[in-house]
Amino acid sequence: MTTPDDATLRDDGLAPPRDVGRVLLIACGALAREILAVKESRGWEHMALACLPAILHNTPDKIVPAVRAAVAKHKASYDKIFVVYADCGTGGQLKAACDEMGVEMVEGPHCYSFYEGNAAFAAREEVTSFFLTDFLCRQFDAFVVKPLGLDRHPELRDMYFGNYEKLVYQAQIRDPALEDKAKACADYLGLAYEYRFTGYGDLETALAAQA
């Protein structure tokens, strides 16, 4: 059984040959749970979801080819495709690819920005903050600890995080267990802790524009 956190391509209700009025969301797997929650709350049954592996964020150069392949695979079956990624470390290449393919994407540099609201995030200029979302809080070991080798070489912590001052937990839902986990992550990294409830921010706004 797959879950929204699975690092595999997962299709949700993909349509046969062409279903008039249907929109396909090609999304980062790290956003799957949140997208499904917004879809359900808004009753957007015309939207289908295909998720690419969330772990692609550790190798941003692979995001654009993966999105291109997904668009090519599904473009004949949907009236519209919307790419639910921000720039995500691609240096503008994802936006250029989407423009070339004639599909739209979420605005912003990354999910931390659009969850908080791109304008509000840019105004803060928090270069010494390390951010967690609900997804990263749940997947902290798999996406932070193990890829950086901190489980094997804890002495690397200060090398990676020595220039950070605080961990900011941007919460999409109110969950005391996740708050406790985020505090533990801050302690593990030796950082001050700040909690911000963002909800779905500009993600929901971007999806609403496709409704």
C-alpha positions as CSV (number, residue, x, y, z in Angstrom):
1,M,0.0,0.0,0.0
2,T,1.3,3.5,-0.9
3,T,1.1,6.5,1.3
4,P,1.5,10.2,0.6
5,D,5.1,10.0,2.0
6,D,6.2,7.2,-0.4
7,A,9.2,8.1,-2.5
8,T,7.8,6.5,-5.6
9,L,5.6,7.8,-8.5
10,R,2.1,7.4,-7.4
11,D,-1.0,8.0,-9.6
12,D,-4.3,8.9,-8.0
13,G,-7.3,8.6,-10.2
14,L,-5.5,9.1,-13.5
15,A,-7.9,9.2,-16.4
16,P,-8.1,7.0,-19.5
17,P,-7.5,8.5,-23.0
18,R,-9.0,12.0,-22.3
19,D,-11.4,13.1,-19.7
20,V,-12.8,16.6,-20.6
21,G,-12.4,19.1,-17.8
22,R,-9.9,17.0,-15.8
23,V,-6.7,18.6,-14.4
24,L,-3.6,16.6,-13.5
25,L,-1.4,17.9,-10.7
26,I,2.2,16.7,-11.1
27,A,3.5,17.2,-7.7
28,C,6.5,16.7,-5.4
29,G,5.8,13.7,-3.1
30,A,6.5,15.9,-0.1
31,L,3.3,17.8,-0.9
32,A,1.0,14.8,-1.5
33,R,-0.7,14.7,1.9
34,E,-1.4,18.5,1.8
35,I,-2.7,18.5,-1.7
36,L,-5.1,15.6,-1.0
37,A,-6.3,17.5,2.1
38,V,-7.0,20.6,0.2
39,K,-8.7,18.7,-2.6
40,E,-10.9,16.9,-0.2
41,S,-11.9,20.0,1.8
42,R,-12.7,21.9,-1.5
43,G,-14.4,19.0,-3.2
44,W,-12.2,19.3,-6.3
45,E,-13.1,15.9,-7.8
46,H,-11.9,17.0,-11.3
47,M,-8.3,17.1,-10.1
48,A,-6.1,14.0,-10.3
49,L,-2.7,13.7,-8.7
50,A,0.6,12.2,-9.8
51,C,3.5,12.4,-7.3
52,L,7.2,12.3,-8.1
53,P,9.6,11.1,-5.4
54,A,10.1,13.6,-2.6
55,I,13.8,12.5,-2.4
56,L,14.4,14.4,-5.7
57,H,15.0,17.4,-3.5
58,N,18.3,16.0,-2.5
59,T,19.3,16.0,-6.2
60,P,17.6,19.1,-7.8
61,D,19.2,18.4,-11.1
62,K,16.9,15.4,-11.5
63,I,13.7,17.4,-10.9
64,V,13.4,18.9,-14.4
65,P,13.9,15.6,-16.3
66,A,11.4,13.9,-14.0
67,V,8.8,16.6,-14.5
68,R,9.3,16.5,-18.3
69,A,8.8,12.8,-18.4
70,A,5.6,13.0,-16.3
71,V,4.2,15.7,-18.5
72,A,5.0,13.7,-21.6
73,K,3.4,10.6,-20.2
74,H,0.1,12.2,-19.2
75,K,-0.5,15.2,-21.4
76,A,-2.7,13.3,-23.9
77,S,-5.1,12.3,-21.1
78,Y,-5.9,15.7,-19.5
79,D,-7.2,19.0,-20.6
80,K,-4.7,20.7,-18.3
81,I,-1.5,19.9,-16.3
82,F,-0.4,21.9,-13.4
83,V,3.1,21.4,-11.9
84,V,3.0,21.6,-8.1
85,Y,6.7,22.4,-7.5
86,A,8.3,25.7,-6.8
87,D,11.8,26.4,-8.2
88,C,13.2,23.9,-5.6
89,G,16.9,24.5,-6.4
90,T,16.7,24.2,-10.2
91,G,18.0,27.7,-10.8
92,G,15.0,28.7,-13.0
93,Q,15.3,25.6,-15.2
94,L,12.0,24.2,-14.0
95,K,10.2,27.4,-14.9
96,A,11.9,27.4,-18.3
97,A,10.9,23.8,-18.9
98,C,7.3,24.5,-17.9
99,D,7.1,27.5,-20.2
100,E,8.4,25.4,-23.0
101,M,5.9,22.6,-22.4
102,G,3.0,25.1,-22.0
103,V,2.2,24.2,-18.4
104,E,1.9,26.3,-15.3
105,M,3.7,25.8,-12.0
106,V,3.6,27.1,-8.4
107,E,5.3,30.5,-7.9
108,G,8.1,30.8,-5.4
109,P,11.6,29.6,-4.6
110,H,10.6,26.6,-2.5
111,C,7.8,25.2,-0.3
112,Y,8.9,27.0,2.8
113,S,8.2,30.2,0.9
114,F,4.8,29.4,-0.5
115,Y,3.6,27.8,2.7
116,E,4.2,31.0,4.5
117,G,3.2,33.2,1.5
118,N,5.9,34.2,-0.9
119,A,5.7,37.9,-0.1
120,A,5.8,37.4,3.7
121,F,8.6,34.9,3.5
122,A,10.7,37.2,1.3
123,A,10.2,40.1,3.7
124,R,11.7,38.1,6.6
125,E,15.1,37.4,5.0
126,E,15.8,34.5,7.4
127,V,19.2,33.3,6.1
128,T,20.1,31.8,9.5
129,S,16.9,29.7,9.9
130,F,16.5,26.1,9.1
131,F,13.0,25.2,8.1
132,L,10.8,22.1,8.7
133,T,7.4,21.5,7.2
134,D,5.0,18.8,8.4
135,F,6.5,16.4,5.9
136,L,10.1,17.1,6.9
137,C,9.2,16.8,10.5
138,R,7.7,13.4,9.9
139,Q,10.6,12.4,7.7
140,F,13.5,14.1,9.5
141,D,15.6,11.0,9.8
142,A,15.1,9.9,6.2
143,F,15.6,13.4,4.6
144,V,18.0,15.1,7.0
145,V,19.8,12.8,9.4
146,K,20.7,9.9,7.1
147,P,21.5,11.8,3.9
148,L,23.9,14.1,5.8
149,G,25.4,11.1,7.6
150,L,24.6,12.5,11.0
151,D,23.6,9.1,12.2
152,R,27.1,7.8,11.4
153,H,29.1,10.9,12.1
154,P,27.4,13.1,14.6
155,E,30.4,15.4,14.8
156,L,29.3,16.7,11.3
157,R,26.3,18.4,12.9
158,D,28.2,21.7,13.7
159,M,29.8,21.7,10.3
160,Y,26.5,21.6,8.6
161,F,24.4,23.6,11.0
162,G,26.9,25.9,12.7
163,N,25.8,29.0,10.8
164,Y,22.2,28.5,11.6
165,E,20.6,30.1,14.7
166,K,17.1,28.6,14.9
167,L,14.8,25.9,13.5
168,V,11.5,27.2,12.3
169,Y,8.7,24.7,12.2
170,Q,6.1,25.8,9.6
171,A,3.1,23.7,10.6
172,Q,0.4,23.0,8.0
173,I,-1.9,21.3,10.5
174,R,-2.2,21.6,14.3
175,D,-0.7,18.4,15.7
176,P,0.9,18.4,19.2
177,A,2.8,15.2,18.4
178,L,4.4,16.9,15.4
179,E,5.2,20.0,17.5
180,D,7.0,17.7,20.0
181,K,8.9,16.1,17.2
182,A,9.9,19.5,15.7
183,K,11.2,20.6,19.1
184,A,13.2,17.4,19.4
185,C,14.7,18.1,15.9
186,A,15.7,21.6,17.0
187,D,17.4,20.1,20.1
188,Y,19.1,17.5,18.0
189,L,20.6,20.2,15.7
190,G,21.5,22.5,18.6
191,L,19.2,25.3,17.4
192,A,16.7,27.6,19.0
193,Y,13.1,26.6,18.2
194,E,10.2,28.7,16.7
195,Y,6.7,27.5,15.8
196,R,4.7,29.0,13.0
197,F,1.3,27.8,11.9
198,T,1.1,28.6,8.2
199,G,-1.7,26.3,7.0
200,Y,-1.4,25.7,3.3
201,G,-0.5,29.3,2.4
202,D,0.0,30.0,-1.3
203,L,-0.2,26.3,-2.1
204,E,-4.0,26.4,-1.6
205,T,-4.2,29.7,-3.5
206,A,-2.3,28.2,-6.5
207,L,-4.5,25.1,-6.5
208,A,-7.7,27.2,-6.3
209,A,-6.6,28.9,-9.5
210,Q,-6.8,25.6,-11.2
211,A,-10.3,24.8,-9.9
